[in-house]
């Protein structure tokens, strides 16, 4: 895999989606009881940050699976 010094693993590929992803992240954090705030959140634990990211991925996969199942009918 080629390395690009401008790449980031958490880059939003569609800039217009950034606000939606931020809202989604806040919604998931709230559901998990993690006190996430706008801006810097360096004070939360790695465990909490991982929980938020993991739950976001689970929800996105579930949503995609449901969409794919609906298309195959």
C-alpha positions in Angstrom: 0.0 0.0 0.0 1.5 3.3 -1.0 2.0 5.9 1.7 0.7 9.4 1.2 1.8 12.0 3.8 -1.5 13.8 3.3 -3.6 10.7 4.1 -5.4 10.1 7.3 -7.3 7.0 8.5 -10.1 9.1 9.8 -10.5 11.4 6.8 -14.1 11.9 5.6 -14.1 11.0 1.9 -17.1 13.2 1.1 -16.6 16.6 2.7 -20.4 17.3 2.7 -20.8 14.3 5.0 -18.6 15.7 7.8 -21.6 17.4 9.6 -23.7 14.2 9.3 -20.8 12.1 10.7 -20.3 14.5 13.6 -24.0 14.3 14.4 -23.9 10.5 14.2 -20.9 10.4 16.5 -22.6 12.6 19.1 -25.8 10.5 18.9 -23.8 7.3 19.5 -21.8 8.8 22.3 -25.0 9.9 24.0 -26.5 6.4 23.6 -23.4 5.0 25.2 -23.4 7.6 28.0 -20.0 9.1 26.9 -19.7 12.8 27.6 -18.5 13.8 24.1 -18.4 17.5 23.3 -17.8 19.5 20.1 -14.1 20.0 19.4 -11.3 18.5 21.4 -12.1 15.3 23.4 -8.6 14.3 24.5 -9.9 13.8 28.0 -12.1 10.8 27.2 -10.6 7.3 27.6 -9.4 5.2 24.7 -12.0 2.7 25.8 -14.8 5.2 25.4 -13.4 6.5 22.1 -13.2 2.9 20.8 -16.7 2.1 22.0 -18.1 5.1 20.0 -16.2 4.1 16.9 -17.1 0.5 17.2 -20.8 1.2 17.7 -20.8 3.6 14.7 -19.3 0.9 12.5 -21.9 -1.7 13.8 -24.7 0.7 13.0 -23.4 1.6 9.5 -22.9 -2.1 8.7 -26.5 -2.9 9.9 -27.9 -0.1 7.9 -26.1 -1.2 4.7 -27.1 -4.9 5.2 -30.8 -3.7 5.6 -30.5 -1.6 2.4 -28.9 -4.5 0.5 -31.6 -6.9 1.7 -34.3 -4.5 0.5 -32.7 -4.3 -2.9 -32.6 -8.0 -3.4 -36.4 -8.5 -3.1 
